[in-house]
């Protein structure tokens, strides 16, 4: 489920209740390409696998950032900041001994003073290094996408140029879209995409019938327009002063990856607070931070998963985000918490990661502990950890 979409759509509750199929179709128009899942529990590898090579829409997941774009906890964060570029190197079907050996190689790199123990300071240094790797990957990806949306190579991209390339990447005629935008005409979407925009106030189905009425209720269009306007707002937020409504390659990087820009990170925080803030005070209470949208849990298994999710979220709020422990998270506190290059946060994360596996309570990680808790660090459970410790060393 696209949570930011849910938060936005909740404002249109009565309308959505009357037309659930329409919402699904609107999601298709927006091309958000997200699969339904309870409480954002998809794995890091699943999210990476779902990412198209030619995707020029800002990603819905940012490696090395503690919160998702929609304000939910990044379930793969520990693995991302521990593995860096090796994030996909511990698949379940890989031979266990080879995976154990690879994990011990990582252990030896983190263990700078070679005392066969990882301290919080050593882990902090490693986390910062791996976060920098994710930043470098994002920059390389952004360069590729920038070239795709800047065909004339002038080093600048307008909002209209981006919109044309984005729709073209999804199978629409680039020429038709460009002509419609240039002539300020209504935009007609390919019939295979199900919809035609016939006016600013109606959305028509290409195949009318009981499931797809010929004309959907006009207010649904405004839900669509609100989502598109948010994306456009993000584009303009990435346009550094003095604003010229054109994005350079560096600004385009901030558009795709807000974690690379202080201003865009602040904008991302503002969006998260807006989506989760229920009383309009522009800050978050604990109930607001842990609340679930109505109808997200469909069965007992989903309920159990979401109960754990709420528990983890409560712990994160109380122990890490609410820095002054007054029961309220401000935008400033959330921004500090989400900043991937904040060294203080990296040290706290290092201590937290050590605490998870520190069975002998010496405030360090040892090889046996890392292997035993391999699922936490790598996403894969490596069997026979105790027996294999010495052979791996």
C-alpha positions in Angstrom: 0.0 0.0 0.0 1.2 3.5 -0.8 0.9 5.1 2.6 1.3 8.7 1.5 -1.5 8.0 -1.0 -3.7 6.5 1.8 -3.1 9.5 4.1 -4.0 11.9 1.3 -7.0 9.9 0.1 -8.4 9.6 3.7 -9.4 13.3 3.3 -11.8 12.1 0.6 -13.2 9.3 2.8 -16.9 9.5 1.8 -16.0 9.6 -1.9 -13.5 6.8 -1.7 -16.0 4.6 0.1 -18.4 5.0 -2.8 -15.7 4.2 -5.5 -12.9 1.9 -4.3 -12.4 0.6 -7.8 -11.8 4.2 -9.0 -9.1 4.7 -6.5 -7.3 1.6 -7.8 -7.5 2.9 -11.3 -6.3 6.4 -10.2 -3.3 4.7 -8.7 -2.7 3.0 -12.0 -2.8 6.4 -13.8 -0.3 7.8 -11.3 1.9 4.9 -12.2 3.1 4.5 -8.7 3.8 0.8 -9.2 3.4 -0.2 -5.6 2.1 -3.6 -4.2 -0.3 -3.8 -1.3 1.3 -5.0 1.9 0.5 -4.6 5.6 2.4 -1.8 7.4 5.2 -1.5 4.8 6.9 -4.8 5.6 8.4 -5.5 2.2 12.1 -6.4 2.2 14.9 -4.2 0.9 15.6 -6.7 -1.9 11.9 -6.8 -2.9 11.8 -3.0 -3.2 15.1 -3.0 -5.3 13.7 -5.8 -7.5 10.6 -3.8 -8.3 12.5 -0.7 -9.4 12.5 -0.3 -13.2 15.7 0.5 -14.9 14.1 3.5 -16.7 12.3 4.8 -13.6 12.5 8.6 -13.4 9.9 9.0 -10.7 11.4 9.8 -7.3 11.9 6.4 -5.5 9.5 5.5 -2.7 12.4 4.1 -0.7 15.7 5.8 0.2 18.6 3.5 1.2 20.3 4.6 4.5 17.4 6.8 5.6 15.5 5.8 8.8 12.0 6.7 7.6 10.3 5.9 4.3 9.0 8.8 2.2 5.5 8.1 3.7 6.8 8.4 7.3 7.0 4.7 8.1 10.0 3.0 9.5 12.6 1.7 7.1 12.6 -2.0 7.9 15.8 -2.7 6.0 17.8 0.2 7.6 20.1 -1.9 9.7 21.1 -4.0 6.7 21.5 -1.0 4.5 24.0 0.7 6.8 25.8 -2.5 7.6 26.2 -3.9 4.1 26.3 -0.8 1.8 27.0 -2.0 -1.7 26.8 -5.6 -0.6 23.1 -5.2 0.2 22.0 -7.9 -2.3 24.9 -10.3 -1.6 23.2 -12.5 1.0 20.3 -14.1 -0.8 18.8 -17.2 0.8 19.9 -19.4 -2.1 23.6 -18.5 -1.7 25.7 -21.3 -0.3 25.8 -20.7 3.5 29.5 -21.2 4.0 30.3 -18.6 1.4 27.8 -16.2 3.0 29.3 -16.8 6.5 32.8 -16.1 5.1 31.6 -12.9 3.4 30.1 -11.8 6.7 33.3 -12.4 8.5 35.2 -10.4 5.9 32.9 -7.5 6.7 33.5 -8.1 10.4 37.2 -7.8 9.9 36.8 -4.5 8.0 34.7 -3.0 10.7 37.2 -4.2 13.4 39.8 -1.6 12.7 42.1 -2.4 15.6 41.9 -6.1 14.9 41.0 -7.1 18.5 38.2 -9.4 17.2 35.6 -7.1 18.7 33.5 -4.3 17.2 33.1 -1.2 19.4 30.4 1.5 19.0 33.0 3.9 17.5 34.1 1.3 15.0 30.5 0.6 14.0 29.8 4.4 13.8 32.6 4.8 11.4 31.4 1.9 9.3 27.8 3.2 9.2 29.0 6.6 7.9 31.1 4.9 5.3 28.2 2.6 4.1 25.8 5.6 4.0 28.3 7.4 1.8 28.2 4.4 -0.5 24.4 4.7 -0.8 24.9 8.4 -1.5 27.3 7.6 -4.4 24.9 5.1 -5.9 22.1 7.6 -5.8 24.3 10.2 -7.5 25.2 7.8 -10.3 21.5 6.8 -10.7 20.5 10.4 -10.9 23.0 11.2 -13.6 21.6 8.4 -15.7 18.0 9.7 -15.3 19.0 13.3 -15.8 20.5 12.4 -19.2 17.2 10.7 -20.1 15.1 13.8 -19.3 17.6 16.3 -20.8 17.7 15.1 -24.4 19.1 18.4 -25.8 22.0 18.2 -23.3 21.7 21.9 -22.2 22.1 20.9 -18.5 18.7 22.1 -17.5 15.3 20.3 -17.3 11.9 22.0 -17.1 8.8 20.5 -15.4 7.1 20.0 -18.8 10.2 18.2 -20.2 10.3 15.9 -17.2 6.5 15.2 -17.4 6.9 14.3 -21.1 9.7 11.9 -20.5 8.0 10.3 -17.5 4.8 9.5 -19.4 6.9 8.3 -22.4 8.8 5.9 -20.1 5.4 4.4 -19.2 4.5 3.6 -22.8 2.7 6.8 -24.0 3.6 8.6 -27.2 6.2 11.2 -26.4 5.3 13.3 -29.4 1.6 13.3 -28.5 2.2 14.2 -24.9 4.7 16.9 -25.8 2.3 18.4 -28.4 -0.6 18.4 -25.9 1.5 20.2 -23.3 2.9 22.7 -25.9 -0.5 23.6 -27.2 -2.1 23.5 -23.7 -4.6 20.9 -24.9 -6.3 18.2 -22.9 -4.1 15.1 -22.3 -5.5 11.9 -23.8 -4.0 8.7 -22.4 -3.7 5.5 -24.4 -6.8 3.4 -24.2 -4.8 0.5 -23.0 -4.0 2.6 -19.9 -7.8 2.6 -19.2 -8.5 6.3 -19.0 -8.9 9.4 -21.1 -8.8 12.8 -19.5 -11.8 14.4 -21.3 -11.9 17.7 -19.3 -10.5 19.2 -16.1 -13.5 17.9 -14.2 -14.2 14.4 -15.5 -12.3 11.1 -16.0 -13.7 8.7 -18.6 -13.2 5.0 -18.7 -12.1 3.5 -22.0 -14.3 0.5 -21.5 -17.6 1.5 -19.8 -19.4 -1.1 -17.8 -20.6 -2.0 -14.3 -17.0 -1.9 -12.9 -15.9 1.0 -15.0 -18.6 3.7 -15.4 -18.4 6.0 -18.4 -17.7 9.1 -16.3 -16.3 8.9 -12.8 -17.3 11.5 -10.1 -15.6 14.8 -10.8 -14.1 15.2 -7.3 -12.0 12.1 -7.9 -10.1 14.2 -10.4 -9.1 16.6 -7.7 -7.6 13.7 -5.7 -5.5 13.0 -8.8 -4.6 16.6 -9.2 -3.6 16.9 -5.6 -1.1 14.0 -6.0 0.3 15.6 -9.1 0.5 19.0 -7.5 2.5 17.5 -4.6 5.0 16.0 -7.1 5.2 19.4 -8.9 5.7 21.1 -5.5 8.6 18.8 -4.9 10.0 19.8 -8.3 9.9 23.5 -7.4 11.3 22.8 -3.9 14.3 21.3 -5.5 14.8 24.5 -7.6 17.5 26.3 -5.6 17.3 30.1 -5.3 17.2 32.2 -7.4 14.4 30.0 -8.8 14.3 29.7 -12.5 11.9 26.8 -12.8 14.6 24.7 -14.4 16.5 22.0 -12.6 20.3 21.5 -13.0 21.8 18.0 -12.5 22.5 18.8 -8.9 19.0 20.0 -8.3 17.5 17.0 -10.1 19.5 14.8 -7.6 17.7 16.6 -4.8 14.4 16.0 -6.5 14.9 12.3 -6.7 16.8 11.9 -3.5 15.8 14.6 -0.9 18.4 13.1 1.6 21.1 14.9 -0.5 19.8 18.4 0.3 19.1 20.1 3.6 16.2 22.0 2.0 14.7 18.9 0.4 15.1 16.9 3.6 13.2 19.6 5.4 10.5 19.4 2.7 10.3 15.7 3.1 9.8 16.1 6.9 7.1 18.6 6.2 5.3 16.2 4.0 5.6 13.4 6.6 4.3 15.6 9.4 1.4 16.8 7.2 0.4 13.2 6.4 0.5 12.0 10.0 -0.6 15.1 11.9 -4.2 14.6 12.8 -4.9 17.7 14.9 -3.2 20.2 12.6 -0.6 21.5 15.1 2.3 20.7 12.7 4.0 18.3 15.2 3.5 14.7 16.1 2.2 13.1 19.2 2.8 9.4 20.0 -0.8 8.4 19.1 -0.4 10.2 15.7 2.9 8.6 15.0 1.8 5.0 15.7 -1.8 5.2 14.3 -2.8 3.0 11.4 -5.2 4.0 8.6 -8.6 2.4 9.0 -8.9 -0.8 7.0 -5.2 -1.6 6.7 -5.5 -4.9 8.7 -7.5 -7.5 6.9 -6.9 -10.7 8.9 -5.3 -11.9 12.1 -1.9 -12.5 10.5 -1.9 -8.9 9.4 -3.0 -7.8 12.8 -0.1 -9.6 14.5 2.3 -8.0 12.1 0.9 -4.6 12.6 0.9 -5.0 16.4 4.6 -5.6 16.2 4.9 -2.6 13.9 3.1 -0.3 16.4 5.3 -1.6 19.2 8.5 -0.9 17.2 7.2 2.5 16.2 6.4 3.5 19.8 9.9 2.5 20.9 11.5 4.5 18.1 9.4 7.6 18.9 10.2 7.5 22.7 13.8 6.5 22.6 15.3 8.1 19.5 13.1 10.7 17.8 11.7 12.6 20.7 15.1 13.9 21.8 13.8 16.1 24.7 11.3 13.4 25.9 8.3 15.8 26.1 6.0 13.4 24.3 5.9 15.6 21.1 8.1 15.3 18.0 8.7 18.6 16.3 9.7 19.0 12.6 13.2 19.9 13.8 13.5 16.7 15.9 12.3 14.6 13.0 14.7 16.3 10.6 17.6 15.6 12.9 16.6 12.0 13.3 16.3 11.4 9.5 19.5 13.1 8.5 21.6 10.2 7.2 24.9 12.0 7.6 24.3 13.0 11.3 27.2 11.5 13.2 25.4 11.5 16.5 22.6 9.5 15.0 25.1 7.1 13.5 26.7 6.6 17.0 23.2 5.9 18.5 22.5 3.5 15.7 25.8 1.7 16.3 25.0 1.3 20.0 21.5 0.0 19.1 22.9 -2.5 16.6 25.4 -3.8 19.1 22.8 -4.1 21.8 20.7 -6.4 19.7 23.4 -9.1 19.4 25.5 -8.4 22.5 24.8 -11.6 24.4 27.7 -11.3 26.8 26.9 -7.7 27.6 30.4 -6.4 27.0 29.2 -3.5 24.8 31.1 -5.0 21.8 30.2 -7.4 18.9 32.2 -10.6 18.6 32.3 -13.0 15.6 29.9 -15.5 17.3 27.4 -12.9 18.0 27.4 -11.4 14.5 27.0 -14.9 13.0 24.2 -15.9 15.4 22.3 -12.7 14.6 23.1 -12.7 10.9 19.5 -12.3 9.9 19.5 -8.9 11.7 22.6 -7.7 9.9 22.1 -9.3 6.5 18.5 -10.3 6.1 19.5 -13.9 5.8 19.8 -16.5 8.5 23.1 -18.3 8.2 22.9 -21.8 9.8 25.4 -23.6 12.0 27.0 -20.3 13.0 28.7 -21.5 16.2 30.4 -24.5 14.6 31.7 -22.5 11.7 33.2 -19.5 13.6 36.7 -20.8 13.8 36.8 -22.2 10.3 35.7 -18.8 8.8 38.5 -17.1 10.7 
